[in-house]
Amino acid sequence: MPAFAALRQFPSSDPTSETIVAVTPRKTRLRSDSDAAIGSPLRKSPRLCKEGTPHSSPTASIRKCLKTSLNLSGSPQKKQLSEDFVERQNWNPRDETQRRAANEALHVSTAQMNVVCRENEQNRILDFCKKCIKEEKAGSLYVCGCPGTGKTLSMEKVKVMLADWENEECIQYPDVLPINCTSLANMNDIFSKIIEKNHSGKKRSRSTSSLQQLQNLYSQQTPGMKMILVIADELDYLITRDRAVLHDLFMLTTLPFSKCILLGVANAIDLADRFIPKLRSLNCKPMVITFCAYSKDQIINILQERLRAVPYTVFQPQALELCARKVAAASGDMRKALAVCRSAIEILIGDSMLSSLDGPEDQHKPAENVSMSNQVRIDHVAAALSKVYKSPVVDTIISLPQHQQIILCSAVKLFRGGKKKDTTLGELNKYYVDVCKSTSIPPVGILELSSMCRVLDDQGILKLGQSRDDKLRRVTLKVDGADIVFALQGVRFFRNCLQ
C-alpha cells in the first residue's frame, strides 16, 4: 500500500521513473535503514541478475538469483548436465580397473543395454511377430545385412520387446527356439530341434524323419499346440547344391495348421532373391528386412552409447570421429570400429608407460592438461587403424599395377554385401570393363584379364578355378573386401568407384 500511495503522490510523465518508484519500495527502505541493509541477506541488487528487468518483481528476481547461486532450483536439466559433464572422472589408463572397464565396454561380446540406430528395423520385425501371434498364423521373415550391422543384437532386443508386449496384452508367449546354423553337424538337424521343441516330453517316432513328422504335425489340427518362434542365425550355412533343406524349412510355414514363425538371419543380402522363383512357386516367399552398413554418425552414436557406461572420459571427440569415418568408408562393420577403439587404448597405455619411465612430468602440468593427455587422441586412433586394417595384404594391394587394382575394385563391387561368394571370369570381366569405361581407361582383353587373375591367385588375393573356357573359370576373393577398400580409398578414382 505505501508504494501505491507514493505513486499517487508523485505522478510522473516518464514511464521509466514511474515504474522504478512502483517496483522498488524495498530498495528505498534498505537505503534509509543502514542496520537493516547490513543485516539483510538480500543485499544483491536485482539489476545485477539476468532475470532482473525493470518490469519484474524485485523479490522474485532476487529469489531466482539466490536459487541459482545456491543451486536450489532443483532443475532436472541442471542435474543431467552435471551428471554428463561435471561428475565424469578423469581417466587414468595406468589404472588396471579403469582400463578393464573401458575394454569391456568396447568388447564385441558385451551386450548393450540400449540398442541404438536400429529402431526402425527392430519395430518392423516386432510388428511382424505381433501380427503372426495375434492371428495365430505361421509366417517367415528373412533378415539380411553385411557382417557387423547389428542383426543378431537386434534379434535379442526384439525377443525382449516381444515378451514385454505379451505380458501387457496377456497373450500366451510362444516357444522360442534360437538356432545357430554353424553349430549343426548335419543340416537336417534343424528339423530335429524344431520337432523336439514341439514334442517336449513326448515320445517321438523313429520310423519317420524329423521333417516328415513336422509336415504331418502341421498338416492336421492339434488342440493345445503352442506357436513356436524359430530364430535361425547364419541361415546361409544351410545352402546346399539342391537347396532342399532351405526350401523345406520355409515350406513349414505354409502348411495349413502350421504354428511356426520363422526368422532367418544371414549375411547374404540376395539369398531370398536368388530363390524367389522357387519360393514363389512354393508360396513361401519370406518378407525381407535389410540391415544396411553403419554410417559415420551411427558408429559415433553406438560408440558413445557404449562409453556412457564408463564414468570416465576415455576418448577425445575428434578421435571417435576419425575412427567412425574410416570404418564407415571401409565396411561399416561395427566390430571393426570396436577393435580399432580397443587397439587405440592399448597404444595409449604403451605411450603412458613410456612417459612414466622418462619421469613424473604430470606433476608440473595443470590438471586439465593431464586429463587431456590421458585420453585417446587422433594419433592413437590413426595408429590403431593402420594396425587393424593395414596388413601385409594391404601393402601388396597398394603396390599392384593399376589394371590389377581395377580388377580387385570390380570384384569388391561384385561381391559387396555378401551377394555372391564366387563368380565366373566372364561376369567379372563385365564389371571390369564398366569400371574402365567410367574413367576412360582402355580395358584389356579376356585372355590378358585371365593372366592377371592368375598373378593375383599366385599372390593369394584371388582364387582362380580351372576350365577350358576362360570365361567360365570360377573366381573367388581370398582376402577381406574391407582390406581392398582400405588400400584403394586413398585414390579418388577408386574411392568414387567403390561408393
C-alpha positions as CSV (number, residue, x, y, z in Angstrom):
1,M,0.0,0.0,0.0
2,P,2.8,2.6,0.7
3,A,4.1,2.0,-2.8
4,F,0.8,2.8,-4.4
5,A,0.4,5.8,-2.2
6,A,3.8,7.1,-3.3
7,L,2.8,6.5,-6.9
8,R,-0.3,8.7,-6.4
9,Q,1.6,11.5,-4.7
10,F,4.4,11.7,-7.2
11,P,3.0,11.1,-10.6
12,S,5.5,11.3,-13.4
13,S,5.2,11.6,-17.2
14,D,8.2,9.5,-17.5
15,P,7.1,5.8,-17.5
16,T,10.5,4.6,-16.5
17,S,10.8,6.7,-13.4
18,E,7.2,5.8,-12.5
19,T,8.0,2.1,-12.8
20,I,11.1,2.4,-10.6
21,V,9.1,4.1,-7.9
22,A,6.4,1.5,-8.1
23,V,8.6,-1.6,-8.1
24,T,11.4,-0.7,-5.7
25,P,9.9,0.2,-2.4
26,R,12.2,-2.3,-0.5
27,K,15.3,-0.7,-2.1
28,T,14.3,2.7,-0.8
29,R,13.7,1.2,2.7
30,L,17.0,-0.5,2.7
31,R,18.9,2.6,1.8
32,S,17.2,4.6,4.6
33,D,17.9,2.0,7.2
34,S,21.6,1.1,7.3
35,D,21.1,-1.5,10.0
36,A,18.5,-3.4,8.0
37,A,20.7,-3.2,5.0
38,I,23.6,-4.7,6.8
39,G,21.6,-7.5,8.4
40,S,19.6,-8.4,5.4
41,P,20.6,-11.5,3.3
42,L,19.1,-9.9,0.2
43,R,21.8,-7.4,-0.5
44,K,22.3,-8.3,-4.1
45,S,20.6,-5.8,-6.4
46,P,18.1,-7.3,-8.8
47,R,19.7,-5.2,-11.6
48,L,22.8,-7.4,-11.4
49,C,20.8,-10.6,-12.1
50,K,20.0,-11.7,-15.6
51,E,16.3,-12.2,-14.6
52,G,16.1,-8.7,-13.1
53,T,14.4,-6.4,-15.5
54,P,12.7,-3.0,-15.0
55,H,9.3,-4.7,-15.3
56,S,9.9,-7.7,-13.0
57,S,9.2,-8.1,-9.3
58,P,12.4,-7.5,-7.2
59,T,11.5,-10.2,-4.7
60,A,11.1,-12.8,-7.5
61,S,14.3,-11.7,-9.2
62,I,16.4,-11.8,-6.0
63,R,14.9,-15.2,-5.2
64,K,16.0,-16.5,-8.6
65,C,19.5,-15.1,-8.1
66,L,19.8,-16.9,-4.8
67,K,18.5,-20.2,-6.2
68,T,21.0,-20.0,-9.0
69,S,23.9,-19.2,-6.8
70,L,23.0,-21.8,-4.1
71,N,21.8,-24.4,-6.6
72,L,18.4,-24.6,-5.0
73,S,16.3,-24.7,-8.2
74,G,16.3,-28.5,-8.4
75,S,16.1,-28.3,-12.2
76,P,16.3,-31.7,-13.9
77,Q,18.2,-30.2,-16.8
78,K,20.8,-28.9,-14.4
79,K,21.2,-32.3,-12.8
80,Q,21.5,-34.0,-16.2
81,L,24.2,-31.6,-17.3
82,S,26.2,-32.1,-14.1
83,E,26.0,-35.9,-14.5
84,D,27.1,-35.8,-18.1
85,F,29.9,-33.3,-17.8
86,V,30.8,-32.2,-14.3
87,E,30.7,-35.6,-12.5
88,R,32.7,-37.6,-15.0
89,Q,36.0,-38.6,-13.5
90,N,39.4,-38.2,-15.1
91,W,40.5,-41.5,-16.7
92,N,43.8,-43.0,-15.7
93,P,45.0,-45.5,-18.4
94,R,47.5,-46.9,-15.9
95,D,44.8,-48.0,-13.5
96,E,44.0,-51.6,-14.2
97,T,40.4,-51.4,-13.0
98,Q,39.6,-48.4,-15.1
99,R,41.4,-49.9,-18.1
100,R,39.4,-53.2,-17.8
101,A,36.1,-51.3,-17.6
102,A,36.8,-49.4,-20.8
103,N,37.9,-52.5,-22.7
104,E,34.8,-54.4,-21.5
105,A,32.5,-51.6,-22.6
106,L,34.1,-51.8,-26.1
107,H,34.2,-55.5,-26.4
108,V,32.0,-57.1,-29.1
109,S,30.7,-59.7,-26.6
110,T,29.4,-57.1,-24.3
111,A,25.6,-56.8,-24.8
112,Q,24.3,-53.2,-25.0
113,M,21.5,-52.3,-22.6
114,N,20.2,-49.9,-25.3
115,V,20.5,-51.0,-28.9
116,V,20.6,-47.7,-30.9
117,C,20.5,-46.9,-34.6
118,R,18.3,-50.0,-35.5
119,E,15.0,-48.9,-34.1
120,N,13.2,-49.0,-37.5
121,E,14.3,-52.5,-38.3
122,Q,13.5,-53.7,-34.8
123,N,10.0,-52.3,-34.9
124,R,9.3,-53.9,-38.3
125,I,10.4,-57.3,-37.0
126,L,8.4,-56.8,-33.9
127,D,5.3,-55.9,-35.9
128,F,5.6,-59.0,-38.0
129,C,5.8,-61.2,-34.9
130,K,2.9,-59.5,-33.3
131,K,0.7,-60.0,-36.3
132,C,1.5,-63.7,-36.5
133,I,0.9,-64.2,-32.8
134,K,-2.4,-62.3,-32.8
135,E,-3.8,-64.1,-35.9
136,E,-2.2,-67.4,-34.8
137,K,-0.8,-67.9,-38.3
138,A,2.7,-69.0,-39.4
139,G,5.0,-66.8,-41.4
140,S,8.6,-66.3,-42.5
141,L,10.9,-63.3,-42.4
142,Y,14.4,-63.0,-43.7
143,V,16.8,-60.6,-42.0
144,C,19.9,-59.9,-44.1
145,G,22.8,-57.5,-44.0
146,C,26.6,-57.2,-44.0
147,P,28.6,-58.6,-41.1
148,G,28.7,-56.3,-38.1
149,T,25.5,-54.4,-38.8
150,G,23.6,-55.4,-35.6
151,K,21.4,-58.2,-36.9
152,T,21.9,-60.7,-34.0
153,L,21.9,-57.9,-31.4
154,S,18.6,-56.6,-32.7
155,M,17.1,-60.0,-32.7
156,E,17.9,-60.3,-29.0
157,K,16.3,-56.9,-28.4
158,V,13.2,-58.0,-30.3
159,K,12.8,-61.0,-28.1
160,V,12.8,-58.8,-25.0
161,M,10.3,-56.3,-26.6
162,L,8.1,-59.2,-27.6
163,A,8.0,-60.6,-24.1
164,D,7.1,-57.2,-22.7
165,W,4.3,-56.8,-25.2
166,E,2.8,-60.2,-24.5
167,N,2.9,-59.5,-20.7
168,E,0.9,-56.3,-21.3
169,E,-1.6,-57.9,-23.6
170,C,-1.8,-61.1,-21.6
171,I,-1.2,-63.2,-24.7
172,Q,0.4,-66.7,-24.5
173,Y,4.1,-66.4,-25.2
174,P,5.3,-68.8,-28.0
175,D,8.1,-71.3,-27.5
176,V,11.3,-69.6,-28.7
177,L,14.0,-71.7,-30.4
178,P,17.2,-69.9,-31.2
179,I,19.5,-71.9,-33.6
180,N,22.9,-71.0,-34.8
181,C,23.2,-73.0,-38.1
182,T,27.0,-73.1,-37.9
183,S,26.7,-75.4,-34.9
184,L,24.7,-78.0,-36.8
185,A,26.7,-81.2,-37.5
186,N,24.1,-82.1,-40.2
187,M,21.9,-79.6,-41.9
188,N,18.8,-81.7,-41.4
189,D,19.3,-81.5,-37.6
190,I,17.4,-78.2,-37.7
191,F,14.2,-80.2,-38.2
192,S,15.1,-82.4,-35.2
193,K,15.5,-79.4,-33.0
194,I,12.1,-78.0,-34.1
195,I,10.3,-81.3,-33.5
196,E,11.9,-81.7,-30.1
197,K,10.6,-78.3,-29.1
198,N,7.1,-79.1,-30.3
199,H,7.1,-82.6,-28.7
200,S,8.8,-81.7,-25.5
201,G,8.3,-84.6,-23.0
202,K,6.6,-86.8,-25.6
203,K,7.8,-89.9,-27.4
204,R,8.9,-89.4,-31.0
205,S,8.5,-91.8,-33.8
206,R,11.8,-93.2,-35.1
207,S,10.4,-94.7,-38.2
208,T,10.0,-91.4,-40.0
209,S,12.4,-88.4,-40.3
210,S,12.1,-85.3,-38.3
211,L,11.0,-83.4,-41.4
212,Q,8.2,-85.8,-42.2
213,Q,7.0,-85.6,-38.5
214,L,6.9,-81.9,-38.8
215,Q,5.0,-82.0,-42.0
216,N,2.5,-84.4,-40.6
217,L,2.1,-82.3,-37.4
218,Y,1.5,-79.1,-39.3
219,S,-0.9,-80.7,-41.8
220,Q,-3.5,-81.6,-39.2
221,Q,-5.2,-79.7,-36.4
222,T,-3.6,-80.4,-33.0
223,P,-5.5,-78.9,-30.0
224,G,-3.4,-77.1,-27.5
225,M,-0.3,-76.9,-29.6
226,K,1.6,-73.7,-28.9
227,M,3.2,-71.4,-31.5
228,I,6.9,-71.7,-31.9
229,L,9.3,-68.9,-32.9
230,V,12.3,-70.2,-34.7
231,I,15.3,-67.8,-34.9
232,A,17.8,-69.3,-37.3
233,D,21.0,-67.3,-37.3
234,E,23.7,-67.8,-40.0
235,L,21.0,-69.2,-42.3
236,D,23.2,-69.2,-45.4
237,Y,25.1,-72.2,-43.9
238,L,22.0,-74.3,-44.9
239,I,22.6,-73.7,-48.6
240,T,23.3,-76.9,-50.4
241,R,23.6,-77.7,-54.1
242,D,20.0,-78.6,-54.4
243,R,18.9,-76.1,-51.6
244,A,16.4,-78.7,-50.4
245,V,16.9,-78.0,-46.7
246,L,16.3,-74.3,-47.1
247,H,13.2,-74.9,-49.2
248,D,11.7,-77.4,-46.8
249,L,12.4,-75.1,-43.9
250,F,10.4,-72.2,-45.5
251,M,7.7,-74.6,-46.6
252,L,6.9,-75.5,-43.0
253,T,5.3,-72.0,-42.6
254,T,2.9,-72.7,-45.5
255,L,1.3,-75.9,-44.2
256,P,-2.4,-75.4,-43.2
257,F,-2.1,-75.9,-39.5
258,S,1.5,-74.7,-39.0
259,K,2.3,-72.9,-35.8
260,C,5.9,-72.0,-36.9
261,I,7.1,-68.4,-37.1
262,L,10.5,-68.5,-38.9
263,L,13.0,-65.6,-38.6
264,G,16.1,-66.3,-40.7
265,V,19.2,-64.2,-40.2
266,A,22.1,-64.3,-42.7
267,N,24.8,-62.1,-44.3
268,A,23.8,-62.8,-47.9
269,I,21.7,-59.9,-48.9
270,D,20.2,-61.5,-52.0
271,L,19.6,-65.0,-50.6
272,A,15.9,-64.6,-50.9
273,D,16.2,-63.0,-54.4
274,R,18.2,-66.0,-55.7
275,F,15.4,-68.3,-54.6
276,I,12.4,-66.1,-55.5
277,P,11.2,-68.2,-58.5
278,K,11.3,-71.5,-56.4
279,L,9.9,-69.9,-53.2
280,R,7.1,-68.1,-55.1
281,S,6.1,-71.4,-56.8
282,L,6.0,-73.0,-53.3
283,N,4.1,-70.0,-51.9
284,C,6.6,-69.4,-49.2
285,K,8.4,-66.3,-50.2
286,P,9.5,-64.6,-47.0
287,M,9.3,-60.9,-46.0
288,V,12.8,-59.4,-46.3
289,I,14.3,-56.7,-44.0
290,T,17.8,-55.4,-44.9
291,F,20.3,-54.0,-42.4
292,C,22.5,-51.5,-44.3
293,A,26.1,-50.9,-43.3
294,Y,26.5,-48.4,-40.5
295,S,27.2,-44.8,-41.4
296,K,29.7,-42.5,-39.7
297,D,27.1,-40.8,-37.5
298,Q,25.6,-44.2,-36.5
299,I,29.0,-45.6,-35.5
300,I,29.7,-42.5,-33.4
301,N,26.3,-42.9,-31.6
302,I,27.0,-46.5,-30.8
303,L,30.5,-45.8,-29.5
304,Q,29.2,-43.0,-27.3
305,E,26.4,-45.2,-26.0
306,R,28.9,-47.9,-25.0
307,L,31.3,-45.4,-23.4
308,R,28.4,-43.8,-21.5
309,A,28.5,-46.9,-19.2
310,V,32.1,-45.9,-18.2
311,P,32.3,-43.0,-15.7
312,Y,35.5,-41.6,-17.4
313,T,36.2,-39.6,-20.5
314,V,38.3,-42.1,-22.4
315,F,38.3,-40.7,-26.0
316,Q,38.6,-37.2,-27.4
317,P,35.6,-36.4,-29.7
318,Q,37.9,-36.0,-32.7
319,A,39.4,-39.4,-32.1
320,L,36.0,-41.1,-32.2
321,E,35.0,-39.2,-35.3
322,L,38.2,-40.3,-37.1
323,C,37.5,-44.0,-36.2
324,A,33.9,-43.8,-37.3
325,R,34.7,-42.0,-40.6
326,K,37.4,-44.5,-41.6
327,V,35.4,-47.6,-40.6
328,A,32.3,-46.4,-42.4
329,A,34.2,-45.7,-45.6
330,A,35.8,-49.2,-45.5
331,S,33.0,-51.5,-44.5
332,G,30.6,-50.0,-41.9
333,D,31.3,-53.1,-39.7
334,M,30.8,-52.1,-36.1
335,R,33.0,-55.0,-35.0
336,K,35.9,-53.3,-36.8
337,A,35.2,-50.0,-35.0
338,L,35.2,-51.7,-31.6
339,A,38.5,-53.4,-32.5
340,V,40.1,-50.1,-33.5
341,C,39.0,-48.4,-30.3
342,R,40.4,-51.2,-28.1
343,S,43.6,-51.1,-30.1
344,A,43.8,-47.3,-29.6
345,I,43.5,-47.8,-25.9
346,E,46.4,-50.3,-25.9
347,I,48.5,-47.8,-27.8
348,L,47.7,-45.0,-25.3
349,I,48.7,-47.4,-22.5
350,G,52.0,-48.1,-24.1
351,D,52.7,-44.4,-24.5
352,S,51.8,-43.6,-20.9
353,M,54.1,-46.4,-19.7
354,L,56.9,-45.0,-21.7
355,S,56.3,-41.4,-20.4
356,S,56.2,-42.7,-16.8
357,L,59.7,-44.2,-17.3
358,D,61.0,-40.8,-18.6
359,G,59.9,-39.0,-15.4
360,P,56.9,-37.7,-13.5
361,E,56.2,-34.8,-15.8
362,D,52.5,-34.8,-15.0
363,Q,53.2,-33.2,-11.6
364,H,54.2,-29.9,-13.3
365,K,51.2,-29.9,-15.7
366,P,47.8,-28.3,-14.9
367,A,45.1,-30.9,-14.0
368,E,43.2,-30.1,-17.3
369,N,46.2,-30.9,-19.4
370,V,46.9,-34.1,-17.5
371,S,43.3,-35.2,-18.1
372,M,43.6,-34.4,-21.9
373,S,46.9,-36.3,-22.2
374,N,45.3,-39.4,-20.6
375,Q,42.6,-39.5,-23.2
376,V,42.8,-41.4,-26.5
377,R,43.8,-38.9,-29.2
378,I,43.7,-38.8,-33.0
379,D,47.2,-40.1,-33.3
380,H,46.3,-43.1,-31.2
381,V,43.3,-43.9,-33.4
382,A,45.3,-43.4,-36.6
383,A,47.9,-45.9,-35.4
384,A,45.2,-48.3,-34.4
385,L,43.5,-48.0,-37.9
386,S,46.8,-48.9,-39.5
387,K,47.2,-51.8,-37.1
388,V,43.7,-53.2,-37.7
389,Y,43.4,-52.6,-41.5
390,K,46.9,-52.2,-42.8
391,S,48.1,-55.8,-43.0
392,P,50.7,-57.2,-45.5
393,V,47.8,-57.8,-47.8
394,V,47.0,-54.0,-47.9
395,D,50.7,-53.2,-48.7
396,T,50.6,-55.8,-51.5
397,I,47.4,-54.3,-53.0
398,I,48.8,-50.8,-52.8
399,S,51.9,-51.9,-54.8
400,L,49.9,-53.7,-57.6
401,P,49.7,-52.3,-61.2
402,Q,46.6,-50.2,-62.0
403,H,44.7,-52.8,-64.0
404,Q,45.1,-55.4,-61.3
405,Q,43.8,-52.9,-58.8
406,I,40.8,-52.2,-61.1
407,I,40.2,-56.0,-61.1
408,L,40.1,-56.1,-57.4
409,C,37.8,-53.0,-57.3
410,S,35.5,-54.7,-59.7
411,A,35.5,-57.9,-57.5
412,V,34.6,-55.9,-54.4
413,K,31.6,-54.3,-56.2
414,L,30.5,-57.7,-57.5
415,F,30.8,-59.4,-54.1
416,R,29.7,-56.5,-52.0
417,G,27.0,-57.2,-49.3
418,G,27.5,-60.9,-49.5
419,K,25.6,-61.1,-52.7
420,K,27.9,-63.8,-54.1
421,K,30.8,-65.8,-52.8
422,D,32.2,-66.6,-56.2
423,T,31.5,-65.8,-59.9
424,T,32.8,-66.5,-63.4
425,L,35.6,-64.7,-65.1
426,G,33.2,-63.6,-67.8
427,E,30.9,-61.8,-65.3
428,L,33.9,-60.2,-63.5
429,N,35.1,-59.0,-66.9
430,K,31.8,-57.1,-67.4
431,Y,32.3,-55.2,-64.1
432,Y,35.9,-54.6,-65.0
433,V,35.0,-53.1,-68.4
434,D,32.4,-50.9,-66.8
435,V,34.9,-49.5,-64.3
436,C,37.4,-48.9,-67.1
437,K,34.9,-47.1,-69.3
438,S,33.8,-44.8,-66.4
439,T,37.3,-43.5,-66.2
440,S,38.2,-43.6,-69.9
441,I,40.9,-46.3,-69.3
442,P,41.2,-48.8,-72.2
443,P,40.3,-52.3,-70.9
444,V,42.4,-55.4,-71.6
445,G,41.1,-58.5,-73.4
446,I,39.7,-61.6,-71.7
447,L,43.0,-63.5,-72.2
448,E,45.1,-60.8,-70.6
449,L,42.5,-60.5,-67.8
450,S,42.8,-64.2,-67.1
451,S,46.5,-63.9,-67.0
452,M,46.4,-61.0,-64.4
453,C,43.9,-63.0,-62.3
454,R,46.4,-65.9,-62.3
455,V,49.0,-63.5,-60.9
456,L,46.6,-62.4,-58.2
457,D,46.0,-66.1,-57.5
458,D,49.7,-66.7,-57.0
459,Q,49.8,-63.8,-54.5
460,G,46.9,-65.3,-52.5
461,I,44.4,-62.5,-53.3
462,L,42.1,-64.3,-55.7
463,K,41.3,-67.9,-56.3
464,L,41.0,-68.9,-59.9
465,G,39.4,-72.1,-60.9
466,Q,40.0,-74.4,-63.9
467,S,38.0,-74.6,-67.1
468,R,38.6,-75.0,-70.8
469,D,36.8,-71.7,-71.5
470,D,38.4,-68.8,-69.7
471,K,35.0,-67.0,-69.3
472,L,33.7,-70.0,-67.3
473,R,36.6,-70.1,-64.8
474,R,35.4,-69.5,-61.3
475,V,36.8,-66.5,-59.3
476,T,36.7,-66.1,-55.6
477,L,38.1,-63.5,-53.3
478,K,40.6,-64.9,-50.7
479,V,41.0,-61.7,-48.7
480,D,38.6,-59.4,-46.9
481,G,36.9,-56.9,-49.1
482,A,37.4,-54.3,-46.4
483,D,41.2,-54.6,-46.8
484,I,40.9,-53.9,-50.6
485,V,38.7,-50.9,-49.9
486,F,41.1,-49.6,-47.2
487,A,44.0,-50.0,-49.6
488,L,42.3,-48.2,-52.5
489,Q,40.4,-45.5,-50.8
490,G,43.3,-43.1,-50.9
491,V,42.9,-42.8,-54.7
492,R,39.9,-40.6,-55.7
493,F,39.3,-42.8,-58.8
494,F,38.8,-45.9,-56.7
495,R,37.0,-44.1,-53.9
496,N,34.4,-42.9,-56.4
497,C,34.0,-46.3,-57.9
498,L,33.5,-48.0,-54.5
499,Q,30.9,-45.6,-53.2
